[in-house]
């Protein structure tokens, strides 16, 4: 089958827009708390609404794609993203935000399931590993850009100047003066509806799903559910996503509350660098995994993340604002290592197991709420200390994992010669 660079570019664009819509919550949490006068727990429920939809839809999305194919499902998913963004842009309020985040999360979850097989077919199976890595870099670049767009909009709408460009003038007219941060949802709505139009007119290749990509039967899920190792890796994915989102969602609030940093500038920049380093760290991780056993890399990066978290929570202001993004650098390789260890630890039904692991994304729903709940009673520093438990569990994987197949590493020539002897 002929490869399609156009379709590969379309998948990359989809990854960019997904990330643009999904990783903005951290910078706006302080605004939500201030604007809607809600508790830390209530603010945490916004992440809960988003990631519970993400987790719940991971397995059903596979069935939808098999039943209706990629194109109509992707169009429907972006329509959900448009509806969710537009609803909040038109009626900004806490209750609307909960519904909005759930709707956007459901749409983005479906997209994630649909585009990976599409990338394999359009780019060629032999280039899939490279294209997947490149897609993650594209995803990370949008996570880096999104908080900066937010910061630009808030600063310019809060203190308007007469020579503003037409986009800012339109957003100032559409957005309540007391909620300049809500303007970013107009950007999200336009981005999502633009993707609907692009996808509607796009031609898609026919995708034949491999066994790894199929949703699987109920019997497969029952068989996996009886294995203790499956639940352990589900817990590991739950813990990792909880670490990632718990850090990203609350760091701006922490820096504002304990060190007085402006969430619209320094706080947003810290979140931006968190995602940027999370992306850049993948390149370093790829090199480390060619040299060391993945379990050793996981142990080392987990310890690094725990040290960075400690510096962020208990260090002075100048150290804290650097240490929070550094957590992202160390966390960057945790997801791929845990997934690879998990899939290499079972003999069959890898496609179904991938769906179970994807459901572990609900950790991003639960952990931020726990942090907020503890924060309401004992302070946000105590709330964020809960991440010691989740990072600790990810660290433990490096000790108890027993994969059937280990990651391939570059062996020294001397060791190779000894093996041959």
VEXTOR-170220 format. One line per field, with one value per residue (C-alpha): residue in three letters; chain; z, y, x. Coordinates in nm, 3 decimals. Last residue first. Layout:
% VEXTOR-170220
kevex = ALA; ...
vexro = A; ...
c3 = Z; ...
c2 = Y; ...
c1 = X; ...
//
This chain:
% VEXTOR-170220
kevex = UNK; UNK; UNK; UNK; UNK; UNK; UNK; UNK; UNK; UNK; UNK; UNK; UNK; UNK; UNK; UNK; UNK; UNK; UNK; UNK; UNK; UNK; UNK; UNK; UNK; UNK; UNK; UNK; UNK; UNK; UNK; UNK; UNK; UNK; UNK; UNK; UNK; UNK; UNK; UNK; UNK; UNK; UNK; UNK; UNK; UNK; UNK; UNK; UNK; UNK; UNK; UNK; UNK; UNK; UNK; UNK; UNK; UNK; UNK; UNK; UNK; UNK; UNK; UNK; UNK; UNK; UNK; UNK; UNK; UNK; UNK; UNK; UNK; UNK; UNK; UNK; UNK; UNK; UNK; UNK; UNK; UNK; UNK; UNK; UNK; UNK; UNK; UNK; UNK; UNK; UNK; UNK; UNK; UNK; UNK; UNK; UNK; UNK; UNK; UNK; UNK; UNK; UNK; UNK; UNK; UNK; UNK; UNK; UNK; UNK; UNK; UNK; UNK; UNK; UNK; UNK; UNK; UNK; UNK; UNK; UNK; UNK; UNK; UNK; UNK; UNK; UNK; UNK; UNK; UNK; UNK; UNK; UNK; UNK; UNK; UNK; UNK; UNK; UNK; UNK; UNK; UNK; UNK; UNK; UNK; UNK; UNK; UNK; UNK; UNK; UNK; UNK; UNK; UNK; UNK; UNK; UNK; UNK; UNK; UNK; UNK; UNK; UNK; UNK; UNK; UNK; UNK; UNK; UNK; UNK; UNK; UNK; UNK; UNK; UNK; UNK; UNK; UNK; UNK; UNK; UNK; UNK; UNK; UNK; UNK; UNK; UNK; UNK; UNK; UNK; UNK; UNK; UNK; UNK; UNK; UNK; UNK; UNK; UNK; UNK; UNK; UNK; UNK; UNK; UNK; UNK; UNK; UNK; UNK; UNK; UNK; UNK; UNK; UNK; UNK; UNK; UNK; UNK; UNK; UNK; UNK; UNK; UNK; UNK; UNK; UNK; UNK; UNK; UNK; UNK; UNK; UNK; UNK; UNK; UNK; UNK; UNK; UNK; UNK; UNK; UNK; UNK; UNK; UNK; UNK; UNK; UNK; UNK; UNK; UNK; UNK; UNK; UNK; UNK; UNK; UNK; UNK; UNK; UNK; UNK; UNK; UNK; UNK; UNK; UNK; UNK; UNK; UNK; UNK; UNK; UNK; UNK; UNK; UNK; UNK; UNK; UNK; UNK; UNK; UNK; UNK; UNK; UNK; UNK; UNK; UNK; UNK; UNK; UNK; UNK; UNK; UNK; UNK; UNK; UNK; UNK; UNK; UNK; UNK; UNK; UNK; UNK; UNK; UNK; UNK; UNK; UNK; UNK; UNK; UNK; UNK; UNK; UNK; UNK; UNK; UNK; UNK; UNK; UNK; UNK; UNK; UNK; UNK; UNK; UNK; UNK; UNK; UNK; UNK; UNK; UNK; UNK; UNK; UNK; UNK; UNK; UNK; UNK; UNK; UNK; UNK; UNK; UNK; UNK; UNK; UNK; UNK; UNK; UNK; UNK; UNK; UNK; UNK; UNK; UNK; UNK; UNK; UNK; UNK; UNK; UNK; UNK; UNK; UNK; UNK; UNK; UNK; UNK; UNK; UNK; UNK; UNK; UNK; UNK; UNK; UNK; UNK; UNK; UNK; UNK; UNK; UNK; UNK; UNK; UNK; UNK; UNK; UNK; UNK; UNK; UNK; UNK; UNK; UNK; UNK; UNK; UNK; UNK; UNK; UNK; UNK; UNK; UNK; UNK; UNK; UNK; UNK; UNK; UNK; UNK; UNK; UNK; UNK; UNK; UNK; UNK; UNK; UNK; UNK; UNK; UNK
vexro = A; A; A; A; A; A; A; A; A; A; A; A; A; A; A; A; A; A; A; A; A; A; A; A; A; A; A; A; A; A; A; A; A; A; A; A; A; A; A; A; A; A; A; A; A; A; A; A; A; A; A; A; A; A; A; A; A; A; A; A; A; A; A; A; A; A; A; A; A; A; A; A; A; A; A; A; A; A; A; A; A; A; A; A; A; A; A; A; A; A; A; A; A; A; A; A; A; A; A; A; A; A; A; A; A; A; A; A; A; A; A; A; A; A; A; A; A; A; A; A; A; A; A; A; A; A; A; A; A; A; A; A; A; A; A; A; A; A; A; A; A; A; A; A; A; A; A; A; A; A; A; A; A; A; A; A; A; A; A; A; A; A; A; A; A; A; A; A; A; A; A; A; A; A; A; A; A; A; A; A; A; A; A; A; A; A; A; A; A; A; A; A; A; A; A; A; A; A; A; A; A; A; A; A; A; A; A; A; A; A; A; A; A; A; A; A; A; A; A; A; A; A; A; A; A; A; A; A; A; A; A; A; A; A; A; A; A; A; A; A; A; A; A; A; A; A; A; A; A; A; A; A; A; A; A; A; A; A; A; A; A; A; A; A; A; A; A; A; A; A; A; A; A; A; A; A; A; A; A; A; A; A; A; A; A; A; A; A; A; A; A; A; A; A; A; A; A; A; A; A; A; A; A; A; A; A; A; A; A; A; A; A; A; A; A; A; A; A; A; A; A; A; A; A; A; A; A; A; A; A; A; A; A; A; A; A; A; A; A; A; A; A; A; A; A; A; A; A; A; A; A; A; A; A; A; A; A; A; A; A; A; A; A; A; A; A; A; A; A; A; A; A; A; A; A; A; A; A; A; A; A; A; A; A; A; A; A; A; A; A; A; A; A; A; A; A; A; A; A; A; A; A; A; A; A; A; A; A; A; A; A; A; A; A; A; A; A; A; A; A; A
c3 = 2.431; 2.245; 2.574; 2.670; 2.333; 2.390; 2.734; 2.590; 2.308; 2.551; 2.515; 2.356; 2.519; 2.411; 2.659; 2.856; 2.744; 2.987; 3.218; 3.595; 3.752; 4.134; 4.185; 3.905; 3.967; 4.321; 4.186; 4.028; 4.370; 4.536; 4.278; 4.382; 4.756; 4.747; 4.539; 4.856; 4.958; 4.715; 4.967; 5.255; 5.058; 4.963; 5.325; 5.591; 5.551; 5.208; 5.079; 5.173; 4.955; 4.676; 4.667; 4.673; 4.387; 4.186; 4.246; 4.125; 3.771; 3.654; 3.803; 3.563; 3.302; 3.424; 3.162; 2.906; 3.087; 3.050; 2.679; 2.632; 2.803; 2.542; 2.261; 2.440; 2.466; 2.519; 2.710; 2.975; 3.126; 2.807; 2.780; 3.135; 3.106; 2.782; 2.937; 3.254; 3.049; 2.806; 3.089; 3.318; 3.057; 3.099; 3.477; 3.539; 3.314; 3.440; 3.801; 3.679; 3.598; 3.972; 4.076; 3.892; 4.055; 4.387; 4.381; 4.343; 4.599; 4.870; 4.902; 5.081; 4.816; 4.500; 4.650; 4.773; 4.433; 4.265; 4.501; 4.431; 4.055; 4.068; 4.270; 4.007; 3.729; 3.878; 3.954; 3.606; 3.440; 3.644; 3.537; 3.172; 3.171; 3.077; 2.762; 2.486; 2.745; 2.847; 2.490; 2.455; 2.797; 2.684; 2.390; 2.615; 2.852; 2.591; 2.615; 2.994; 2.985; 2.770; 2.975; 3.299; 3.116; 3.025; 3.380; 3.514; 3.251; 3.357; 3.721; 3.636; 3.414; 3.474; 3.804; 3.948; 4.201; 4.568; 4.710; 4.909; 4.749; 4.398; 4.360; 4.502; 4.271; 3.969; 4.079; 4.127; 3.790; 3.655; 3.966; 4.019; 3.646; 3.614; 3.946; 3.900; 3.550; 3.706; 3.993; 3.769; 3.529; 3.820; 3.954; 3.612; 3.619; 3.951; 3.834; 3.529; 3.740; 3.959; 3.664; 3.682; 3.509; 3.205; 3.144; 3.196; 2.951; 2.688; 2.744; 2.688; 2.342; 2.219; 2.134; 1.842; 1.822; 1.923; 1.704; 1.408; 1.273; 0.895; 0.821; 0.486; 0.403; 0.484; 0.246; 0.412; 0.351; 0.682; 0.863; 0.774; 0.863; 1.199; 1.266; 1.218; 1.465; 1.724; 1.674; 1.683; 2.008; 2.165; 2.080; 2.221; 2.528; 2.566; 2.637; 2.980; 3.118; 3.067; 3.324; 3.484; 3.144; 3.026; 2.695; 2.350; 2.301; 2.440; 2.219; 1.910; 2.001; 2.075; 1.737; 1.557; 1.680; 1.969; 1.893; 2.155; 2.446; 2.670; 3.026; 3.130; 2.769; 2.689; 3.002; 2.994; 2.624; 2.634; 2.947; 2.795; 2.472; 2.687; 2.876; 2.542; 2.384; 2.601; 2.591; 2.214; 2.191; 2.395; 2.148; 1.858; 2.047; 2.113; 1.741; 1.662; 1.889; 1.719; 1.377; 1.462; 1.601; 1.308; 1.030; 0.930; 0.970; 0.713; 0.767; 0.666; 0.818; 1.151; 1.190; 1.139; 1.403; 1.649; 1.542; 1.656; 2.020; 2.096; 1.918; 2.132; 2.448; 2.317; 2.266; 2.611; 2.776; 2.594; 2.711; 3.071; 3.077; 2.952; 3.197; 3.491; 3.344; 3.312; 3.685; 3.762; 3.534; 3.195; 2.970; 2.614; 2.637; 2.861; 2.613; 2.319; 2.457; 2.532; 2.205; 2.001; 2.175; 2.118; 1.752; 1.753; 1.868; 1.609; 1.330; 1.468; 1.481; 1.127; 0.994; 1.191; 1.105; 1.224; 1.403; 1.465; 1.571; 1.806; 1.965; 2.037; 2.182; 2.427; 2.589; 2.641; 2.708; 3.086; 3.139; 2.935; 3.079; 3.430; 3.319; 3.238; 3.520; 3.779; 3.651; 3.711; 4.045; 4.171; 4.167; 4.397; 4.634; 4.636; 4.736; 4.503; 4.477; 4.103; 3.990; 4.251; 4.246; 3.868; 3.820; 4.038; 3.838; 3.504; 3.466; 3.556; 3.339; 3.009; 2.916; 2.733; 2.458; 2.312; 2.357; 2.143; 1.889; 1.849; 1.826; 1.555; 1.362; 1.382; 1.251; 0.963; 0.881; 0.865; 0.642; 0.404; 0.403; 0.267; 0.207; -0.087; 0.000
c2 = -1.801; -1.608; -1.466; -1.356; -1.180; -0.990; -0.878; -0.747; -0.571; -0.377; -0.452; -0.209; -0.277; -0.460; -0.427; -0.743; -1.011; -1.224; -0.923; -0.968; -0.632; -0.630; -0.388; -0.135; -0.139; -0.011; 0.329; 0.372; 0.295; 0.554; 0.814; 0.755; 0.760; 1.058; 1.232; 1.260; 1.533; 1.755; 1.769; 1.849; 2.142; 2.242; 2.295; 2.058; 2.050; 2.202; 2.065; 1.708; 1.739; 1.913; 1.644; 1.371; 1.546; 1.572; 1.195; 1.072; 1.202; 1.162; 0.813; 0.761; 0.713; 0.354; 0.286; 0.294; 0.003; -0.198; -0.113; -0.214; -0.545; -0.605; -0.555; -0.764; -1.066; -1.311; -1.400; -1.131; -0.951; -0.788; -0.581; -0.452; -0.382; -0.191; 0.013; 0.089; 0.198; 0.410; 0.595; 0.644; 0.794; 1.159; 1.151; 1.267; 1.572; 1.644; 1.658; 1.914; 2.146; 2.155; 2.192; 2.518; 2.724; 2.556; 2.649; 3.023; 3.015; 2.831; 2.451; 2.240; 2.147; 2.192; 2.048; 1.744; 1.698; 1.716; 1.448; 1.227; 1.277; 1.180; 0.867; 0.775; 0.844; 0.607; 0.328; 0.350; 0.347; 0.038; -0.135; -0.041; -0.224; 0.020; 0.138; 0.157; 0.258; 0.551; 0.686; 0.668; 0.832; 1.132; 1.179; 1.129; 1.393; 1.659; 1.589; 1.594; 1.892; 2.086; 1.972; 2.097; 2.403; 2.509; 2.445; 2.667; 2.934; 2.940; 2.990; 3.260; 3.456; 3.424; 3.236; 3.535; 3.401; 3.471; 3.198; 2.974; 3.041; 3.138; 2.867; 2.611; 2.719; 2.698; 2.354; 2.207; 2.074; 1.978; 1.787; 1.599; 1.540; 1.363; 1.182; 1.065; 0.948; 0.743; 0.602; 0.480; 0.333; 0.148; 0.035; -0.111; -0.274; -0.442; -0.540; -0.717; -0.889; -1.046; -1.231; -1.307; -0.978; -1.090; -1.391; -1.183; -0.920; -1.186; -1.337; -0.994; -0.987; -0.769; -0.400; -0.471; -0.284; -0.559; -0.814; -0.587; -0.355; -0.327; 0.043; 0.168; 0.498; 0.821; 1.099; 1.438; 1.663; 1.593; 1.578; 1.937; 2.068; 1.888; 2.002; 2.365; 2.301; 2.188; 2.481; 2.733; 2.585; 2.574; 2.938; 3.033; 2.832; 3.049; 3.347; 3.205; 3.360; 3.710; 3.637; 3.974; 4.141; 3.869; 3.724; 3.778; 4.148; 4.099; 3.792; 3.994; 4.272; 4.017; 3.851; 4.188; 4.295; 4.539; 4.902; 5.062; 4.867; 4.620; 4.548; 4.230; 4.121; 4.144; 3.971; 3.702; 3.623; 3.601; 3.381; 3.142; 3.121; 3.048; 2.774; 2.605; 2.623; 2.367; 2.120; 2.176; 2.088; 1.773; 1.634; 1.709; 1.530; 1.239; 1.224; 1.211; 0.909; 0.741; 0.826; 0.661; 0.346; 0.330; 0.359; -0.010; -0.030; 0.242; 0.607; 0.582; 0.237; 0.287; 0.644; 0.527; 0.256; 0.532; 0.783; 0.613; 0.531; 0.880; 1.037; 0.847; 0.970; 1.328; 1.323; 1.181; 1.433; 1.727; 1.620; 1.562; 1.895; 2.082; 1.913; 2.013; 2.361; 2.419; 2.358; 2.602; 2.882; 3.030; 3.018; 3.097; 2.991; 2.698; 2.560; 2.633; 2.422; 2.118; 2.143; 2.181; 1.886; 1.675; 1.779; 1.676; 1.328; 1.301; 1.386; 1.131; 0.861; 0.940; 0.910; 0.613; 0.328; 0.283; -0.054; -0.106; 0.259; 0.239; -0.087; 0.067; 0.378; 0.157; 0.059; 0.407; 0.583; 0.532; 0.648; 0.967; 1.049; 0.997; 1.212; 1.522; 1.512; 1.434; 1.718; 1.952; 1.778; 1.909; 2.262; 2.145; 1.992; 2.310; 2.502; 2.720; 3.097; 3.089; 3.348; 3.281; 2.900; 2.890; 3.144; 2.939; 2.625; 2.800; 2.712; 2.343; 2.284; 2.369; 2.021; 1.874; 2.116; 2.192; 1.829; 1.707; 1.985; 1.877; 1.506; 1.585; 1.786; 1.488; 1.262; 1.503; 1.510; 1.129; 1.149; 1.390; 1.178; 0.894; 0.553; 0.351; 0.000
c1 = 3.368; 3.096; 2.967; 3.317; 3.351; 3.026; 3.140; 3.466; 3.286; 3.066; 2.696; 2.452; 2.116; 1.800; 1.512; 1.438; 1.190; 0.985; 0.968; 1.013; 0.926; 0.958; 1.249; 1.204; 0.829; 0.897; 1.001; 0.656; 0.508; 0.731; 0.632; 0.269; 0.342; 0.579; 0.312; 0.102; 0.351; 0.156; -0.128; 0.105; 0.247; -0.109; -0.209; -0.342; -0.720; -0.785; -0.453; -0.547; -0.856; -0.666; -0.398; -0.665; -0.847; -0.523; -0.467; -0.807; -0.844; -0.485; -0.494; -0.784; -0.511; -0.495; -0.762; -0.484; -0.316; -0.637; -0.654; -0.291; -0.373; -0.643; -0.392; -0.130; -0.360; -0.072; 0.248; 0.245; 0.546; 0.676; 0.357; 0.403; 0.774; 0.711; 0.429; 0.629; 0.932; 0.728; 0.548; 0.849; 1.082; 0.981; 0.936; 1.295; 1.261; 0.910; 1.032; 1.287; 0.993; 0.911; 1.276; 1.335; 1.057; 1.132; 1.502; 1.444; 1.160; 1.353; 1.342; 1.080; 0.824; 1.030; 1.349; 1.155; 0.992; 1.333; 1.471; 1.166; 1.201; 1.569; 1.486; 1.226; 1.476; 1.732; 1.486; 1.331; 1.674; 1.767; 1.445; 1.509; 1.842; 2.116; 2.296; 2.033; 1.774; 1.992; 1.995; 1.615; 1.585; 1.788; 1.549; 1.244; 1.380; 1.310; 0.935; 0.905; 1.143; 0.897; 0.600; 0.757; 0.891; 0.537; 0.418; 0.698; 0.620; 0.254; 0.355; 0.611; 0.371; -0.005; 0.042; 0.235; 0.490; 0.412; 0.638; 0.403; 0.063; 0.174; 0.436; 0.191; -0.091; 0.141; 0.265; -0.084; -0.197; 0.147; 0.257; -0.069; -0.096; 0.238; 0.234; -0.128; -0.037; 0.244; 0.035; -0.249; 0.007; 0.171; -0.167; -0.252; 0.092; 0.015; -0.332; -0.189; 0.078; -0.191; -0.347; -0.720; -0.806; -0.606; -0.830; -1.144; -1.017; -0.950; -1.295; -1.452; -1.298; -1.013; -0.986; -0.756; -0.427; -0.183; -0.363; -0.296; -0.564; -0.600; -0.635; -0.766; -0.598; -0.784; -0.881; -0.925; -1.226; -1.400; -1.065; -0.976; -1.323; -1.331; -0.974; -1.082; -1.366; -1.111; -0.873; -1.159; -1.293; -0.946; -0.877; -1.218; -1.122; -0.812; -1.038; -1.126; -0.805; -0.949; -1.223; -1.312; -1.352; -1.592; -1.466; -1.617; -1.527; -1.175; -1.138; -1.229; -0.983; -0.709; -0.757; -0.768; -0.425; -0.385; -0.290; -0.517; -0.362; -0.546; -0.427; -0.613; -0.658; -0.287; -0.158; -0.426; -0.384; -0.004; -0.006; -0.259; -0.058; 0.248; 0.063; -0.022; 0.325; 0.506; 0.217; 0.207; 0.576; 0.514; 0.265; 0.501; 0.778; 0.543; 0.463; 0.836; 0.869; 0.574; 0.718; 1.050; 0.886; 0.642; 0.899; 0.903; 0.525; 0.476; 0.388; 0.023; -0.032; 0.144; 0.017; -0.341; -0.291; -0.188; -0.454; -0.774; -0.693; -0.561; -0.859; -1.109; -0.939; -0.940; -1.316; -1.392; -1.159; -1.321; -1.666; -1.553; -1.371; -1.677; -1.914; -1.692; -1.633; -2.008; -2.038; -1.754; -1.865; -1.782; -2.091; -1.986; -1.619; -1.715; -1.968; -1.738; -1.454; -1.672; -1.865; -1.547; -1.379; -1.691; -1.684; -1.318; -1.418; -1.697; -1.454; -1.207; -1.477; -1.590; -1.231; -1.100; -1.336; -1.702; -1.704; -1.332; -1.291; -1.588; -1.465; -1.125; -1.291; -1.482; -1.145; -0.998; -1.331; -1.347; -0.989; -1.014; -1.358; -1.217; -0.926; -1.128; -1.381; -1.111; -0.892; -1.185; -1.246; -0.913; -1.053; -1.332; -1.079; -0.871; -1.182; -1.391; -1.432; -1.519; -1.265; -0.995; -0.999; -1.043; -0.764; -0.524; -0.616; -0.551; -0.183; -0.229; -0.536; -0.370; -0.247; -0.546; -0.646; -0.302; -0.203; -0.490; -0.418; -0.054; -0.137; -0.392; -0.133; 0.103; -0.175; -0.239; 0.130; 0.126; -0.182; -0.008; 0.306; 0.095; 0.247; 0.128; 0.000
//
